[in-house]
């Protein structure tokens, strides 16, 4: 009895069914292929634009880094030029202070490149070890504590130095 019911339902719905020819199936497959290609193109072009944006940001940051690098060289050669940037406690400046700022700006630049995923894990491990060695073996640690870092470096970098570099030294 149940079989007769299903057969009668199939017969009733058979009049609503239609047949697809080979050309119809081919047209649908082409349409699906075109739409799929458009979606993939959109996805990859969006990724490319994001990558290009990161490249531009990195280039700008590198350009600024080069300017700070050159400024650091000038201040190391002629420490009195440091007064142009800050005259606070200029009479207490040591010969090491301009170089200490220079080293800290290099560390900051390396940190910024890591944050932008420009440095891979291996490169970052080398930079991180170099920074830790500077803070453990040199006088940079004392300079960091005296320079009022909140006036010269971004909070993220300060936090990194205080929690990851100083904690290891």
N, C-alpha and C positions, 0 to 999 in steps of 0.2 A: 504494500500500500504506500509506503514511504517512497519507493522507487517510482511509482506512477506519478506521485506529486511532483518530484524533482523533474521528471521528464516533461510533464505538462508545463512547468515553469520555464524550462529551457526552450520548449517550443514557442511559448508566448514571447520570450525575449529574442528569439531568433530573427524576428522581423525587424528588430532595431539594430542588428549587427550589420557591419559592412565589410567589404573586402578591401585590402590594400594591395595594390599592384607593386611590381618591382620598382617602377619609376617613383611611386609615392614613397616607398621605403628609402630609396636613394635620396630623394629630396629632403626627407626628414633627417637623414644621417648627415647630409651636407650642411643643413641648417644648424644642427647640434654642433658640428665641427667648427663652423664659423663662429658661433657664439662662444664656444670653448676657447678658441684661439683669441678672441677679443678679451675674454676674461684673463687669460694668461698674460697677454700683452699689457693689460692694465696693471696687473699685479707686479710684473717685472719692471715696468716703467716707474711705478710708484717706489719700488725698492731702489731703483737707480737714482731717482730724485732725492730720496732720503740720504743715500750715500754721497751724492754730490753736495748736498747741504752740509753734511759732516766734513767733507773735504774743504769746503770754503771756510767753515768755522776753524778748522785746524790750521789752514793757511793764515788766516787772520791772527790766530793765537801765536803761530810761529813768527809772523812778522813783528808782532809786539815783543815776543821773546828776544828776537834779534836786536830790537831797539834797546831793550833793557840790558842785553849782553854788551852792546857797544857803550851804553852809559856806564855800566859797571867797569869796563876797561878804562874809561876816561877817569872815573873816580879813583880807581886803583893807581893810575899814573899820577893824578893830581888830587889828593884827598880834600884839598880846600874846596873843590867843586861840589862836594857833598853838602855844603852849606846852602846851596841853591835849593836843594830838596828839603832839608831840615836844618835849622840852626839850633835846635834844642840840644843842649849839652855838647855843643860842637867843641868846646874847650876840653872835654873829657874823651874825645874820640881817640881811639888807639889806631895804630897803623893797620891792625887786623880788621877793624870794623867794616870798612868798605868791601873787603874781600869776603867777610862773613855774610854781608847782604848779598853779595854776588853768588855765593854758594847756595844760600837759601832761595834765591830766585831760580837757580838751576833746579833745585829740588822741587820748587813749586811748579815749574814748567813741566818737569817729568811727571809730577802728580796729575797735572791737567791733561797731559797726553794719555795717561792711563785712564782717566775718567772718560775720555772720549773714545776709548778702545783703539787708540792708535798703536800703543805698545802691546805686544802679545805677552803671554804669561812669563815666558823665559826672559824677555827683555826687562819686564817689570821686576822680576826677581833680582836681576842684576842691579837695577837702579835702587831698589829697596835695600839691598845689602850694602851698597855704596853709602846710602844715606845713614843707615844704622852705624856703619863703621865711622863715618864722620862724627856722629854724635857720641860714639863710645870712645874714640881715640883722640879726637881733636878738641878744640876749644869752642866749637860751634854751639855746643850745648849751653855754655855760659852766655854766649851772645844771644841765643834764642830767648833765654830767660830775661835778659835786660832790655831788649829792643822794643818792647810794647808791640808784639806781633799783630795785635788786633788793628793797629793803625796801618800796617803795611801788607798784610796777607789776608786772603779771604778766609771766612770761618771754616769752610770745609778743609782747607789745607792745614789750618791751625789745629783742628781736631785730629787730623791724620798724624801730624807730627807729635802731638801730645799723647795720643793713645797708641799709635803703632810704632813710632820710632823711639820716642823717649822711654816708653814702657819696656822696650827691648834692651835699652842701654843701661 
